[in-house]
């Protein structure tokens, strides 16, 4: 719509409103000034924005003829046309009739022919009854509906029948009662949208009329990014770790050497987890070059011969195997680097570390497993701590996350002893699901790092996805993370809030 046309239509509405004070129904303007409904609605809403007028909606339903209904109103219903095309008393094959006249005799038409007693029908033929005069009452009703589309004017049963036959449909129509607004004027006046420096400098603003701000108007919907549920929960988990006095580890390195990921953790080189069925190996570069030589020698001796109360694994340890690059299978490889640096300090200081980042495993995908996921890792290094400290820390940590119901199960890990699997109750699944693994790191892992004899390290890891699933009530991990995730849910999901205070 051109600006000049828009302004003329706006002034037409305003002048009419000045004459009558209230326009009871905007449809009268459509008739009086021959204005299209959609165009008039656009004009009215533009006047509302500047407070010239106020609108009260009037909603009603109207009958609209479908394309098939329009055809019936023009040519007659299919059953009436078939009746007129048939010869009285002559049996006609349905297939021949369709081929000749192009009208298919459907079950619905057969039903109408029987109901109206216009024809006899066999399995494959139809015969018009002799001496019968047909009246196309449905066509007459459709023609009436074109002239007056008010549903209440017609028999409910007939309206329902025509709708089921898809000859008519309902349309919602909105018109308006129009009254004067707080800034009503008989014609549109140009208004300034904002107070500029030039208007202030020359005092021109005193002679200007400014637009009012409509604080109730809805703003434009923002199409920017939205935080994924995993990121919301990650932020809350980080805050909980910080509140508990943990320091965050640097985790930006997805590619890791087998040495830090496995060997430094006292995991034997023939362990099934190091097989290609469980681990993604890197082709190029295939090997790492950065491993402390003296530390690697101590790790080798521990694997082959043992030490610190252990007999080791009694096999020939391979440096080439240790230097193979992989996509890290857990963030415990990050922890092993941090603990090694802690062991190189002249004087040991108790520390608490955590990390949250992505890890990769060659898993079979199902409702609770993905090939890449996020792991939350916590490590506590201190003098003379053990399993009881670990369990108590879990109770505090998971309560802050919002998981009150916990179960523990003894487990085996090459680098922790004792070891525990952690299970949390999933209310939607109605059962406990594994949410993490934990234990006290073995001396065979810690002593080669240089950590003192009476220093123990507690460690645990859990997937970020499963606590998120519990919190948001998601029962399939693929709906949370991956190509099956619904981006609309990412936009509409509630803010994640977990209490960080003990209840």
C-alpha positions as CSV (number, residue, x, y, z in Angstrom):
1,X,0.0,0.0,0.0
2,X,1.4,3.4,-1.0
3,X,1.9,6.0,1.8
4,X,-0.5,8.5,0.1
5,X,-3.2,5.8,-0.2
6,X,-2.6,4.7,3.4
7,X,-2.9,8.3,4.7
8,X,-6.1,8.9,2.7
9,X,-7.7,5.8,4.2
10,X,-6.6,6.7,7.7
11,X,-8.2,10.2,7.3
12,X,-11.4,8.6,5.9
13,X,-11.7,6.5,9.1
14,X,-10.9,9.4,11.4
15,X,-13.4,11.8,9.7
16,X,-16.1,9.1,9.9
17,X,-15.4,8.5,13.6
18,X,-15.6,12.3,14.3
19,X,-19.1,12.3,12.8
20,X,-20.6,9.3,14.6
21,X,-18.4,9.2,17.8
22,X,-18.5,5.4,17.8
23,X,-18.4,2.9,14.9
24,X,-20.2,-0.1,16.2
25,X,-18.8,-2.5,13.6
26,X,-15.9,-1.9,11.2
27,X,-17.7,-4.0,8.6
28,X,-19.9,-1.0,7.9
29,X,-16.8,0.9,6.7
30,X,-15.9,-2.0,4.3
31,X,-19.3,-1.6,2.7
32,X,-19.6,2.2,2.8
33,X,-16.1,2.9,1.4
34,X,-15.5,-0.3,-0.5
35,X,-12.4,-1.2,1.5
36,X,-11.0,-4.8,1.6
37,X,-11.2,-6.4,5.0
38,X,-7.5,-7.0,5.4
39,X,-6.6,-3.6,4.1
40,X,-9.0,-1.9,6.6
41,X,-7.6,-4.0,9.5
42,X,-4.1,-2.8,8.6
43,X,-5.3,0.8,8.6
44,X,-7.1,0.4,11.9
45,X,-4.1,-1.1,13.7
46,X,-1.8,1.6,12.4
47,X,-4.1,4.2,14.0
48,X,-4.1,2.3,17.3
49,X,-0.3,2.5,17.4
50,X,-0.5,6.3,17.5
51,X,-3.5,6.3,20.0
52,X,-5.9,7.9,17.5
53,X,-8.4,5.2,18.1
54,X,-9.2,2.2,20.3
55,X,-10.5,-1.2,19.1
56,X,-12.7,-3.8,20.7
57,X,-12.7,-7.0,18.7
58,X,-15.9,-8.7,17.6
59,X,-15.4,-12.3,16.7
60,X,-17.7,-14.6,14.8
61,X,-17.7,-17.6,12.5
62,X,-18.8,-17.7,8.9
63,X,-19.4,-20.5,6.5
64,X,-17.0,-20.7,3.5
65,X,-17.5,-23.0,0.5
66,X,-14.6,-25.2,-0.4
67,X,-13.5,-25.6,-4.0
68,X,-15.7,-28.7,-4.3
69,X,-18.6,-26.8,-2.6
70,X,-18.2,-23.9,-5.2
71,X,-18.4,-26.4,-8.0
72,X,-21.6,-27.9,-6.5
73,X,-23.2,-24.5,-6.1
74,X,-22.5,-23.7,-9.8
75,X,-23.1,-27.1,-11.4
76,X,-25.1,-29.1,-8.9
77,X,-24.1,-31.9,-6.5
78,X,-22.5,-35.0,-8.0
79,X,-25.4,-37.3,-7.2
80,X,-27.9,-34.8,-8.9
81,X,-25.7,-34.6,-12.0
82,X,-25.4,-38.4,-12.2
83,X,-29.2,-38.7,-11.8
84,X,-29.7,-36.3,-14.8
85,X,-27.1,-38.2,-17.0
86,X,-28.7,-41.6,-16.4
87,X,-31.4,-42.9,-18.7
88,X,-34.6,-43.9,-16.8
89,X,-34.9,-47.7,-16.4
90,X,-31.6,-48.3,-18.2
91,X,-28.9,-50.2,-16.3
92,X,-25.5,-48.5,-16.7
93,X,-22.1,-49.9,-15.8
94,X,-20.3,-47.7,-13.3
95,X,-17.0,-48.0,-15.2
96,X,-18.7,-47.1,-18.5
97,X,-20.4,-44.1,-16.8
98,X,-17.1,-42.9,-15.4
99,X,-15.3,-43.3,-18.7
100,X,-18.1,-41.5,-20.6
101,X,-18.9,-38.6,-18.2
102,X,-15.7,-38.4,-16.0
103,X,-17.7,-38.6,-12.7
104,X,-16.7,-41.4,-10.3
105,X,-19.6,-43.0,-8.5
106,X,-18.2,-43.1,-5.0
107,X,-19.6,-44.8,-1.8
108,X,-20.7,-41.3,-0.6
109,X,-22.6,-40.7,-3.9
110,X,-24.1,-44.2,-3.8
111,X,-25.3,-43.5,-0.2
112,X,-27.0,-40.2,-1.4
113,X,-28.7,-41.9,-4.4
114,X,-30.1,-44.6,-2.1
115,X,-31.1,-42.0,0.5
116,X,-32.9,-39.8,-2.0
117,X,-34.5,-42.9,-3.7
118,X,-33.2,-41.8,-7.1
119,X,-31.7,-45.0,-8.3
120,X,-31.2,-48.7,-7.8
121,X,-27.6,-49.8,-7.4
122,X,-26.0,-53.2,-8.1
123,X,-22.4,-54.3,-7.5
124,X,-21.1,-52.8,-10.7
125,X,-24.1,-51.0,-12.2
126,X,-26.6,-48.2,-11.5
127,X,-30.2,-47.7,-12.8
128,X,-32.2,-44.5,-12.6
129,X,-35.7,-45.1,-11.2
130,X,-38.6,-44.3,-13.6
131,X,-41.1,-41.6,-12.8
132,X,-38.9,-39.9,-10.1
133,X,-38.3,-36.1,-10.1
134,X,-35.2,-35.0,-8.4
135,X,-34.6,-31.7,-6.5
136,X,-31.0,-30.7,-5.7
137,X,-31.7,-29.3,-2.2
138,X,-28.1,-29.3,-1.2
139,X,-27.2,-27.1,-4.1
140,X,-29.9,-24.6,-3.1
141,X,-28.5,-24.5,0.5
142,X,-25.0,-23.9,-0.8
143,X,-26.2,-21.0,-2.9
144,X,-27.9,-19.6,0.2
145,X,-24.7,-19.9,2.1
146,X,-22.9,-17.9,-0.5
147,X,-25.4,-15.1,0.1
148,X,-25.6,-15.4,3.8
149,X,-22.7,-17.3,5.5
150,X,-24.1,-17.1,9.1
151,X,-24.0,-20.7,10.5
152,X,-27.0,-20.2,12.9
153,X,-29.3,-19.6,9.9
154,X,-29.1,-23.3,8.9
155,X,-30.0,-26.6,10.3
156,X,-27.1,-27.9,12.5
157,X,-27.5,-31.5,11.1
158,X,-27.3,-30.2,7.5
159,X,-24.3,-28.0,8.2
160,X,-22.5,-30.9,9.8
161,X,-23.3,-33.1,6.9
162,X,-22.0,-30.6,4.3
163,X,-18.8,-30.1,6.4
164,X,-18.2,-33.8,6.6
165,X,-18.6,-34.0,2.8
166,X,-15.9,-31.2,2.7
167,X,-18.3,-28.9,0.8
168,X,-18.0,-26.2,3.4
169,X,-15.6,-25.1,6.1
170,X,-15.7,-22.5,8.9
171,X,-13.7,-19.3,8.9
172,X,-13.1,-17.0,12.0
173,X,-13.9,-13.4,11.2
174,X,-12.8,-10.5,13.4
175,X,-14.3,-7.1,13.1
176,X,-14.0,-4.2,15.5
177,X,-16.0,-1.6,17.5
178,X,-14.1,1.7,16.9
179,X,-13.9,4.5,19.5
180,X,-11.8,7.6,19.9
181,X,-8.3,7.2,21.5
182,X,-6.5,9.5,23.9
183,X,-4.8,11.3,20.9
184,X,-7.7,11.4,18.6
185,X,-7.7,13.9,15.8
186,X,-9.8,14.3,12.6
187,X,-6.8,13.6,10.4
188,X,-3.4,12.1,10.7
189,X,-0.7,14.5,11.9
190,X,3.0,13.7,11.3
191,X,4.7,12.9,14.6
192,X,8.4,12.7,15.6
193,X,9.5,9.3,16.6
194,X,12.4,10.5,18.8
195,X,13.9,13.6,20.4
196,X,17.1,14.3,18.5
197,X,20.1,16.6,19.2
198,X,19.0,19.0,16.4
199,X,15.5,19.4,17.8
200,X,17.0,20.2,21.2
201,X,19.7,22.5,19.9
202,X,17.3,24.8,18.0
203,X,14.3,24.4,20.3
204,X,12.3,23.0,17.4
205,X,11.0,20.3,19.7
206,X,8.6,22.9,21.2
207,X,6.7,23.0,17.8
208,X,6.7,19.2,17.3
209,X,4.2,16.5,18.2
210,X,5.9,13.3,19.4
211,X,4.7,9.7,19.2
212,X,3.8,8.1,22.5
213,X,5.4,4.9,23.6
214,X,3.1,1.9,23.8
215,X,4.6,0.1,26.8
216,X,2.0,-2.7,26.4
217,X,2.9,-3.5,22.8
218,X,4.7,-6.8,22.2
219,X,8.3,-6.4,20.9
220,X,9.7,-8.2,17.9
221,X,10.5,-11.8,18.7
222,X,14.3,-12.2,19.0
223,X,15.7,-14.7,16.6
224,X,19.1,-14.9,18.3
225,X,20.6,-18.0,20.0
226,X,19.2,-19.7,23.0
227,X,21.1,-21.6,25.7
228,X,20.9,-25.4,25.3
229,X,19.7,-27.3,28.4
230,X,23.2,-28.8,28.7
231,X,24.7,-25.4,28.9
232,X,22.2,-24.3,31.5
233,X,23.0,-27.3,33.7
234,X,26.7,-27.0,33.0
235,X,26.6,-23.4,34.3
236,X,24.8,-24.5,37.5
237,X,27.2,-27.4,38.0
238,X,30.2,-25.1,37.6
239,X,28.7,-22.7,40.2
240,X,28.3,-25.6,42.6
241,X,31.9,-26.7,42.2
242,X,33.1,-23.1,42.8
243,X,30.9,-22.9,45.9
244,X,32.5,-26.1,47.2
245,X,36.0,-24.6,46.8
246,X,37.1,-26.4,43.6
247,X,39.4,-25.0,40.9
248,X,38.6,-25.5,37.2
249,X,41.0,-27.5,35.1
250,X,41.9,-26.5,31.5
251,X,40.2,-29.0,29.1
252,X,40.5,-27.6,25.6
253,X,42.5,-30.5,24.2
254,X,40.2,-33.1,22.6
255,X,43.1,-35.1,21.1
256,X,45.1,-36.8,23.9
257,X,47.9,-39.4,24.0
258,X,47.2,-42.9,25.2
259,X,49.9,-42.3,27.8
260,X,47.9,-39.6,29.7
261,X,44.5,-41.1,29.0
262,X,45.4,-44.7,30.0
263,X,49.0,-45.5,31.0
264,X,49.4,-42.7,33.6
265,X,46.2,-44.0,35.2
266,X,47.7,-47.5,35.6
267,X,45.4,-49.0,33.0
268,X,47.2,-51.9,31.2
269,X,47.8,-51.7,27.5
270,X,45.9,-54.9,26.8
271,X,42.7,-53.5,28.6
272,X,39.5,-53.8,26.4
273,X,38.9,-50.1,26.7
274,X,42.0,-49.4,24.6
275,X,40.5,-51.4,21.7
276,X,39.3,-49.7,18.5
277,X,35.8,-50.9,19.3
278,X,35.8,-48.6,22.3
279,X,38.3,-45.8,21.4
280,X,38.7,-43.5,18.4
281,X,42.3,-43.6,17.3
282,X,43.9,-40.7,15.3
283,X,45.6,-41.5,12.0
284,X,47.5,-38.3,11.6
285,X,49.5,-37.4,13.7
286,X,49.5,-41.0,14.9
287,X,51.9,-40.5,17.8
288,X,52.6,-37.8,20.4
289,X,56.0,-36.3,21.0
290,X,55.4,-34.7,24.4
291,X,55.8,-37.1,27.4
292,X,58.2,-36.4,30.3
293,X,60.9,-39.1,29.9
294,X,61.7,-39.7,33.6
295,X,58.0,-40.0,34.5
296,X,57.3,-42.3,31.5
297,X,60.1,-44.6,32.8
298,X,58.5,-44.7,36.2
299,X,55.1,-45.5,34.7
300,X,56.7,-48.3,32.6
301,X,58.4,-49.9,35.6
302,X,55.1,-49.8,37.6
303,X,53.2,-51.5,34.8
304,X,55.9,-54.1,34.2
305,X,57.2,-54.8,37.8
306,X,54.8,-53.1,40.1
307,X,55.8,-51.2,43.2
308,X,54.1,-49.4,46.2
309,X,52.7,-52.7,47.4
310,X,51.7,-53.9,43.9
311,X,53.2,-56.6,41.6
312,X,52.2,-54.7,38.4
313,X,50.8,-56.4,35.3
314,X,53.9,-58.5,34.4
315,X,54.0,-57.7,30.6
316,X,56.3,-55.8,28.2
317,X,55.1,-52.2,28.2
318,X,55.2,-50.6,24.8
319,X,56.3,-46.9,24.4
320,X,54.7,-46.8,20.9
321,X,51.4,-48.0,22.3
322,X,51.5,-45.3,25.0
323,X,52.3,-42.6,22.4
324,X,49.3,-43.3,20.2
325,X,47.0,-40.3,19.8
326,X,43.2,-40.8,20.5
327,X,40.1,-38.8,21.0
328,X,40.1,-38.7,24.8
329,X,37.7,-41.2,26.3
330,X,37.4,-39.4,29.6
331,X,38.6,-36.1,31.2
332,X,40.5,-38.2,33.8
333,X,43.4,-37.8,31.3
334,X,43.3,-34.1,32.1
335,X,43.3,-34.9,35.8
336,X,46.4,-37.1,35.4
337,X,48.3,-34.2,33.9
338,X,47.2,-31.8,36.7
339,X,48.0,-34.3,39.4
340,X,51.5,-34.9,37.9
341,X,52.2,-31.1,38.0
342,X,50.9,-31.2,41.6
343,X,53.4,-33.9,42.4
344,X,56.3,-31.9,41.0
345,X,55.9,-29.1,43.5
346,X,58.5,-28.9,46.3
347,X,55.8,-28.8,49.0
348,X,52.5,-30.5,48.5
349,X,49.3,-28.4,49.1
350,X,45.8,-30.0,49.2
351,X,43.8,-29.2,46.1
352,X,40.3,-29.7,44.7
353,X,39.9,-29.6,40.9
354,X,37.0,-30.1,38.5
355,X,36.4,-30.0,34.8
356,X,33.4,-30.2,32.5
357,X,34.0,-31.0,28.8
358,X,33.3,-33.3,25.9
359,X,34.7,-36.9,25.6
360,X,34.4,-39.5,22.9
361,X,33.8,-43.3,23.0
362,X,33.0,-45.7,20.2
363,X,29.6,-46.6,21.8
364,X,26.6,-48.3,20.3
365,X,24.0,-45.6,20.2
366,X,20.8,-46.1,22.2
367,X,18.4,-44.1,24.5
368,X,21.1,-43.6,27.1
369,X,24.4,-43.7,25.2
370,X,26.1,-41.5,22.6
371,X,29.5,-41.6,20.9
372,X,30.3,-38.2,22.3
373,X,29.0,-36.7,25.5
374,X,30.1,-34.4,28.3
375,X,31.8,-35.6,31.4
376,X,31.9,-33.8,34.8
377,X,35.1,-34.7,36.6
378,X,36.0,-33.9,40.3
379,X,39.3,-34.6,42.0
380,X,40.3,-34.0,45.6
381,X,43.9,-34.5,46.7
382,X,44.6,-34.3,50.5
383,X,46.3,-36.1,53.4
384,X,44.7,-39.3,54.7
385,X,41.2,-39.1,53.0
386,X,39.3,-42.2,51.9
387,X,36.0,-43.8,50.9
388,X,33.9,-42.2,53.7
389,X,35.0,-38.7,52.6
390,X,34.1,-39.6,49.0
391,X,30.5,-40.8,49.8
392,X,29.8,-37.8,52.0
393,X,31.0,-35.4,49.2
394,X,28.6,-37.2,46.8
395,X,25.7,-36.5,49.1
396,X,26.5,-32.8,49.3
397,X,27.3,-32.5,45.6
398,X,24.3,-34.3,44.2
399,X,21.9,-32.8,46.6
400,X,22.9,-29.4,45.3
401,X,22.3,-30.7,41.7
402,X,18.8,-31.7,42.7
403,X,19.3,-35.5,42.9
404,X,18.3,-36.6,46.4
405,X,18.0,-40.4,45.8
406,X,21.4,-42.0,45.4
407,X,22.6,-45.6,45.4
408,X,26.2,-46.9,45.3
409,X,27.5,-50.1,43.8
410,X,31.0,-51.6,44.2
411,X,32.9,-51.6,40.9
412,X,36.3,-52.2,39.3
413,X,38.5,-49.5,37.8
414,X,42.1,-50.1,36.9
415,X,43.1,-46.8,38.6
416,X,40.9,-46.6,41.7
417,X,40.5,-48.9,44.7
418,X,38.0,-49.0,46.2
419,X,35.7,-48.0,43.3
420,X,32.0,-47.1,43.3
421,X,29.3,-46.7,40.6
422,X,26.8,-43.9,41.4
423,X,23.1,-44.3,40.5
424,X,20.5,-41.6,40.7
425,X,16.7,-42.0,40.6
426,X,15.0,-40.9,37.3
427,X,11.4,-40.0,38.2
428,X,10.2,-40.2,34.6
429,X,11.8,-43.6,33.9
430,X,10.8,-44.7,37.4
431,X,14.1,-46.3,38.1
432,X,17.7,-45.7,39.1
433,X,20.1,-44.9,36.2
434,X,23.9,-44.8,36.4
435,X,25.1,-41.2,36.6
436,X,28.8,-41.6,37.4
437,X,31.8,-43.6,38.5
438,X,34.2,-42.9,41.3
439,X,36.9,-44.2,43.6
440,X,40.2,-43.6,45.5
441,X,43.1,-43.4,43.1
442,X,45.6,-46.3,43.4
443,X,49.1,-45.7,44.7
444,X,50.5,-47.2,41.5
445,X,49.0,-44.2,39.7
446,X,49.9,-41.5,42.3
447,X,53.4,-42.4,43.5
448,X,55.1,-42.3,40.1
449,X,53.7,-38.8,39.8
450,X,55.7,-37.8,42.9
451,X,52.8,-37.3,45.3
452,X,53.7,-38.1,49.0
453,X,52.9,-41.5,50.6
454,X,50.2,-40.2,52.9
455,X,48.4,-38.2,50.2
456,X,45.2,-39.8,48.7
457,X,43.2,-38.6,45.8
458,X,39.4,-39.0,45.4
459,X,38.1,-38.9,41.9
460,X,34.7,-39.2,40.3
461,X,33.2,-38.6,36.9
462,X,29.6,-38.4,35.7
463,X,27.9,-37.6,32.4
464,X,26.4,-34.1,32.2
465,X,23.6,-35.5,29.9
466,X,22.0,-37.8,32.5
467,X,21.5,-35.3,35.3
468,X,20.2,-32.9,32.6
469,X,17.8,-35.6,31.4
470,X,16.6,-36.2,35.0
471,X,16.1,-32.5,35.6
472,X,14.2,-31.8,32.3
473,X,12.3,-35.2,32.3
474,X,13.9,-36.4,29.1
475,X,14.0,-40.2,28.6
476,X,16.0,-40.4,25.4
477,X,19.5,-38.9,25.3
478,X,19.2,-38.4,21.5
479,X,16.4,-35.9,22.0
480,X,18.7,-33.9,24.2
481,X,22.0,-33.9,22.3
482,X,22.5,-34.7,18.6
483,X,20.6,-34.5,15.3
484,X,17.3,-35.6,16.8
485,X,17.3,-32.7,19.4
486,X,14.3,-30.4,18.9
487,X,15.6,-26.8,18.6
488,X,12.1,-25.5,19.5
489,X,12.5,-27.1,22.9
490,X,15.9,-25.4,23.3
491,X,14.1,-22.1,22.8
492,X,11.2,-22.9,25.1
493,X,12.9,-24.9,28.0
494,X,12.7,-23.3,31.4
495,X,15.7,-21.8,33.1
496,X,17.6,-24.4,35.0
497,X,17.7,-23.6,38.7
498,X,19.2,-25.9,41.3
499,X,19.4,-25.0,44.9
500,X,23.0,-24.4,46.0
501,X,22.1,-24.5,49.6
502,X,21.5,-27.5,51.8
503,X,17.9,-28.2,52.4
